[in-house]
Amino acid sequence: MSKTHLLIGFVIGILASVLGSFLFITFFTSFDFISGIQTMKSDGQLGKVITLGSILDLVAFGILLKTNKEMMARGVVLSVIIITILTFFA
């Protein structure tokens, strides 16, 4: 059961990062999401956008810890680590 909780936490972390990036690009730039991602990548700013999007992971982590779902919270941390590694190489 703990592996499924870890996977659920990982998915929550990935979705929270994508949602945060979507909200940042939609509200703070004049681009739509896809063209914003392409423009930020060509300008070398994609890592910063992903970092700002990961702020929602902090919220998800706090909520999961508050509700005593430690394995899901570990999954969120794992997703942040994977996103960080992928950002370095992308």
Secondary structure, DSSP 8 states (H G I E B T S, - for coil): -HHHHHHHHHHHHHHHHHHHHHHHHHHHSSS-HHHHHHHHHHHT-HHHHHHHHTHHHHHHHHHHHHTT-HHHHHHHHHHHHHHHHHHHH-
